[in-house]
Amino acid sequence: MIIFLTKRNLMSLAKYEMSQEMFFCYAESQSISGTTSKVILLIDDKKLIILFLNFFLTKIIDKVCYDREKIENQKIKNGLFLDVIWSFSVGNSKWRFRILRKILLLKNTQGQFIDKISRLTH
């Protein structure tokens, strides 16, 4: 059974990784490096955490963590509709995520995350 994408459900899945200063969002990985395409992204001034979700969005099946200072070549560009594409590299790994600007049941978390990564790339 697929769970609804709600702020509460995402926070419940990410609770062991999340700190008070972190911003989070739901995104789709468009990278070969990704375990699955459904992810929760968590970011603060020190680190980025990528949590890969199973098909039903009910559990975390993999995790990747990077220091923010090791992230290079960050780019944010507007997608075709109400989304942004965030890409970057860390060492030999290249990452690309599609982040919807608004998911009704997630309230303002998507926009806050996009604002945070926009500030960090400039």
C-alpha angles and dihedrals in degrees: 000000000000114000121222115260099245130155090242094053094048091047090050091053093046099039096110093052100039127096130189094260096051128110119205141189143170115251144164117243113225094182131109087221092066123103091212134357096242113081145163112219119206122186141172133158092284109037149013121218123193115198115193115212131208121248093269093048090236103116145019113250100177141010135203123188128191134181108243092231091062093057111104140178095025116184131178120191134167115257126218097278132003097335143088130217115223117192133174143146135233113192107310094341119099120197133193127179134185110215120189111222093220133025107173098219092047091059111199100341095102093052093045091052092049090049090051095051090044090056092046094051095053 
